[in-house]
Amino acid sequence: MADEDEVVIPKIKKTKKVNQNVLITIIVFLNTLIIGAIGYYQYQGFQKFKTEETVKDLITLELKKRGVIVEGESETGEAQIDEGKLFPLERFTANLAPSEGAKKYVRINLVLKFSRDSNDREFKLRKPQIIDSIITILNSKKAEELLNKEGKEFLKEELKAAINAFLAEARIVDIFFVGFQIN
């Protein structure tokens, strides 16, 4: 009976569950730290991006410098009276760059819009240079380049840059094609 009086106490073995729980806790903690760090750097990048000037801001600043936009004007998209000076040029014809097929030419009638503070005298003195630069640029263009809207818009920007390059006080704000014919 001695065997009966003995109480057998089972030995509790440490299982891997305790080690697994600690390991999972460490992994979750590290994961939380990593996600927090990524979120922090994303937030910092967004704050930096928010303070950078956009193209619209740069253009608005440049137009304000030139006097095209007056301080305090609303940017709601409402129609506003612009007091820029318009200078029409007489119609002229220019040969286009050779391309496949027959020679082509363009007959064009332009109106140049100068900023408000532009000098009329400078325009009159530089009119031959303005016409020469327009003809020179047109001579370098092919008909295919000018037939679509993007080509005409690019031509306007190119003409503005070329003319503004030699003007001292006056600045061209826009160019309007009143007549534009390619034959």
GICORGI-V887358 format. One record per residue. N is the residue number from 1. RES is the residue in one letter. PHI is phi in whole degrees, -180 to 180 (* if undefined). PSI is psi in radians with two decimals (999 if undefined). D_LAST is the distance of its C-alpha to the last C-alpha in Angstrom with 1 decimal. Layout:
N/RES/PHI/PSI/D_LAST  N/RES/PHI/PSI/D_LAST
//
This chain:
1/M/*/-0.13/124.5  2/A/-61/-0.50/123.4  3/D/-71/-0.50/120.2  4/E/-76/-0.54/119.8  5/D/-76/-0.37/120.3  6/E/-75/2.26/117.6  7/V/-96/2.18/114.5  8/V/-91/2.07/111.5  9/I/-100/2.04/108.7  10/P/-70/2.48/105.5  11/K/-82/2.27/103.5  12/I/-87/2.09/100.1  13/K/-92/2.40/97.6  14/K/-74/2.21/94.6  15/T/-100/3.07/91.6  16/K/-77/-0.11/88.1  17/K/-63/-0.69/87.0  18/V/-64/-0.78/87.9  19/N/-65/-0.64/85.9  20/Q/-68/-0.69/83.0  21/N/-63/-0.72/83.0  22/V/-66/-0.76/82.9  23/L/-63/-0.76/80.1  24/I/-65/-0.70/78.0  25/T/-63/-0.75/78.7  26/I/-65/-0.74/77.5  27/I/-64/-0.76/74.3  28/V/-64/-0.73/73.5  29/F/-63/-0.81/74.2  30/L/-64/-0.70/72.0  31/N/-61/-0.74/69.2  32/T/-64/-0.73/69.5  33/L/-62/-0.76/69.3  34/I/-65/-0.78/66.2  35/I/-64/-0.68/64.4  36/G/-63/-0.73/65.4  37/A/-65/-0.75/64.1  38/I/-62/-0.78/60.7  39/G/-61/-0.71/60.5  40/Y/-63/-0.82/61.4  41/Y/-67/-0.60/58.7  42/Q/-64/-0.75/56.1  43/Y/-64/-0.77/57.1  44/Q/-63/-0.72/57.0  45/G/-63/-0.69/53.5  46/F/-66/-0.72/52.3  47/Q/-64/-0.68/53.9  48/K/-67/-0.74/52.2  49/F/-63/-0.65/48.8  50/K/-67/-0.52/49.4  51/T/-87/-0.24/49.9  52/E/-71/2.56/46.8  53/E/-77/2.42/43.9  54/T/-91/2.99/40.9  55/V/-61/-0.68/37.3  56/K/-62/-0.73/37.4  57/D/-63/-0.74/40.5  58/L/-66/-0.72/39.0  59/I/-67/-0.75/35.9  60/T/-61/-0.73/38.1  61/L/-63/-0.76/40.4  62/E/-65/-0.71/37.6  63/L/-68/-0.59/36.3  64/K/-67/-0.67/39.9  65/K/-62/-0.68/40.2  66/R/-81/-0.14/37.2  67/G/87/0.17/38.5  68/V/-76/-0.69/35.8  69/I/-109/2.23/38.4  70/V/-90/2.47/41.8  71/E/-57/2.34/44.8  72/G/96/-0.05/46.2  73/E/-70/2.57/43.0  74/S/-82/2.62/43.1  75/E/-109/0.71/40.8  76/T/-87/-0.14/41.2  77/G/91/0.08/37.6  78/E/-72/2.61/38.5  79/A/-67/2.35/36.0  80/Q/-129/2.64/37.0  81/I/-81/2.18/36.1  82/D/-105/2.26/34.4  83/E/-99/0.54/35.2  84/G/-69/2.78/32.5  85/K/-93/2.33/31.1  86/L/-104/2.32/27.6  87/F/-128/1.84/25.9  88/P/-76/2.51/22.6  89/L/-108/2.57/20.4  90/E/-68/2.76/18.7  91/R/-69/2.42/14.9  92/F/-143/2.86/13.4  93/T/-119/2.45/10.3  94/A/-138/2.53/10.6  95/N/-75/2.50/9.7  96/L/-94/2.86/9.7  97/A/-62/2.51/12.6  98/P/-65/2.45/12.7  99/S/-140/-3.03/12.9  100/E/-63/2.41/13.8  101/G/98/-2.76/11.9  102/A/-73/2.79/9.5  103/K/-66/2.48/8.5  104/K/-119/2.70/5.5  105/Y/-139/2.83/5.5  106/V/-122/2.37/6.3  107/R/-110/2.11/8.0  108/I/-134/2.53/11.2  109/N/-131/2.08/14.6  110/L/-117/2.68/17.5  111/V/-127/2.17/21.2  112/L/-96/2.36/23.5  113/K/-111/2.04/26.7  114/F/-99/2.79/29.7  115/S/-67/2.83/33.1  116/R/-57/-0.70/35.9  117/D/-87/0.21/37.8  118/S/-70/2.67/35.0  119/N/-96/2.12/35.7  120/D/-62/-0.64/33.7  121/R/-63/-0.73/34.8  122/E/-63/-0.69/33.4  123/F/-61/-0.79/29.9  124/K/-65/-0.66/30.1  125/L/-72/-0.58/31.5  126/R/-96/0.06/28.9  127/K/-56/-0.75/25.8  128/P/-63/-0.67/24.7  129/Q/-66/-0.67/25.2  130/I/-63/-0.84/23.3  131/I/-64/-0.72/20.2  132/D/-61/-0.77/20.7  133/S/-68/-0.61/21.0  134/I/-65/-0.80/17.9  135/I/-65/-0.71/15.9  136/T/-61/-0.77/17.9  137/I/-67/-0.75/17.3  138/L/-63/-0.63/13.5  139/N/-65/-0.40/13.8  140/S/-90/-0.10/15.8  141/K/-96/2.55/13.5  142/K/-95/2.73/11.7  143/A/-59/-0.68/8.7  144/E/-62/-0.55/11.6  145/E/-70/-0.51/13.7  146/L/-98/-0.09/11.7  147/L/-78/-0.41/11.1  148/N/-102/2.94/14.8  149/K/-64/-0.73/17.2  150/E/-62/-0.66/19.2  151/G/-64/-0.71/16.4  152/K/-68/-0.70/15.7  153/E/-65/-0.72/19.5  154/F/-64/-0.68/20.0  155/L/-62/-0.75/17.6  156/K/-58/-0.83/19.7  157/E/-64/-0.69/22.9  158/E/-66/-0.72/21.8  159/L/-65/-0.75/20.9  160/K/-59/-0.80/24.2  161/A/-64/-0.73/26.2  162/A/-67/-0.72/24.9  163/I/-73/-0.75/25.6  164/N/-65/-0.37/28.9  165/A/-65/-0.56/30.0  166/F/-109/-0.01/30.7  167/L/-82/2.41/31.7  168/A/-89/-0.94/35.5  169/E/-106/-0.68/36.4  170/A/-78/2.67/33.3  171/R/-137/2.29/31.5  172/I/-81/2.24/28.1  173/V/-96/-0.67/28.7  174/D/-154/2.82/25.3  175/I/-129/2.33/21.8  176/F/-115/2.27/20.0  177/F/-89/1.92/16.4  178/V/-86/-0.63/16.7  179/G/-138/2.36/13.0  180/F/-150/1.91/10.2  181/Q/-135/2.29/6.6  182/I/-113/2.21/3.8  183/N/-123/999/0.0
//
